[in-house]
Amino acid sequence: MTYRAFTLVIPYYDNPTMFREQQRQWRALPAEIRGSLHVVVVDDASPTSPANKEVDPETAAALASFRLFRTKVDVRWNWIFCRNLGALGEAEIRAEPREFGATRPDAHR
């Protein structure tokens, strides 16, 4: 059976336990489904456990694609921005990395 490609966008903030569980669940999917799954993770400047330290390379390689973005400024309750950034990234709209660092902490309130 051929599965249609789909994208999962996940905001992340200092929750390595949940992120490891999510990766465990992706590994448990049948190969034909993993091959259709595109995952975008956006880390909202996690101060203690950034997502890039928690990525399992084998799990990421088993997916159709895996992208990880990280904002430079920790903004309280910024998960909506992270979700939208992930969706924009998947739509192939790109911003210069310096633009992420330029985000003011109060810009999304």
C-alpha positions in Angstrom: 0.0 0.0 0.0 1.2 3.5 -0.8 0.7 6.1 1.9 0.3 9.8 1.2 3.0 12.0 2.7 2.1 13.9 5.8 3.9 16.4 8.0 3.8 16.5 11.8 4.9 19.9 13.3 5.9 19.7 17.0 6.7 22.7 19.2 9.3 21.7 21.8 10.3 23.3 25.1 12.5 21.5 27.7 10.7 18.2 27.7 13.2 15.5 26.7 11.1 12.7 28.3 8.1 13.4 26.0 10.4 13.9 23.0 12.0 10.6 23.5 8.6 9.0 23.8 7.5 10.6 20.6 10.6 9.2 18.8 9.9 5.8 20.3 6.4 5.9 18.8 7.7 6.9 15.4 10.1 4.0 15.5 7.2 1.7 16.2 5.4 2.7 13.1 5.6 0.3 10.1 8.4 1.3 7.7 5.9 2.2 4.9 4.3 4.8 7.2 7.6 6.1 8.6 8.7 6.6 4.9 5.7 9.0 4.4 6.1 10.9 7.7 7.9 14.3 7.6 8.6 15.7 11.1 9.4 19.3 11.9 10.4 20.1 15.5 10.8 23.7 16.6 12.6 24.3 19.9 11.6 27.5 21.6 15.0 28.2 23.1 14.9 25.5 25.7 17.3 26.6 28.4 18.0 23.2 30.0 17.4 20.4 27.6 17.5 21.6 24.0 15.9 19.3 21.4 19.1 18.9 19.4 20.6 17.0 22.3 17.7 14.6 22.3 17.4 13.6 18.6 17.9 9.9 18.0 19.8 9.9 14.6 18.5 6.5 13.7 14.9 7.5 14.2 15.4 10.7 12.2 17.0 8.8 9.4 14.1 6.4 9.2 11.5 9.2 8.5 10.8 10.7 5.1 12.4 13.8 6.5 13.3 15.4 9.8 13.9 19.1 10.4 14.8 20.8 13.6 14.6 24.6 14.1 15.5 26.4 17.3 14.7 30.0 18.2 17.3 32.1 20.0 15.0 34.0 22.3 13.0 32.2 25.0 9.5 33.7 24.9 6.9 32.6 27.4 4.1 30.5 25.9 5.6 30.8 22.5 4.3 27.4 21.2 2.0 29.0 18.6 4.9 30.8 17.1 6.9 27.6 17.0 4.0 25.7 15.4 3.7 28.4 12.7 7.4 28.5 12.1 7.4 24.8 11.6 4.5 25.0 9.1 6.3 27.8 7.3 9.5 25.8 7.2 7.6 22.9 5.7 6.1 25.2 3.0 9.6 26.0 1.9 9.4 29.6 3.1 12.8 30.5 4.4 14.1 33.2 6.7 17.7 34.2 7.4 19.0 32.7 10.7 19.8 36.2 11.9 16.1 37.0 11.7 15.3 34.4 14.4 17.9 36.0 16.8 16.4 39.4 16.1 13.1 38.4 17.6 12.3 40.6 20.6 11.0 38.8 23.7 7.9 41.0 23.6 7.2 40.6 19.9 4.7 37.9 20.1 2.4 39.1 23.0 
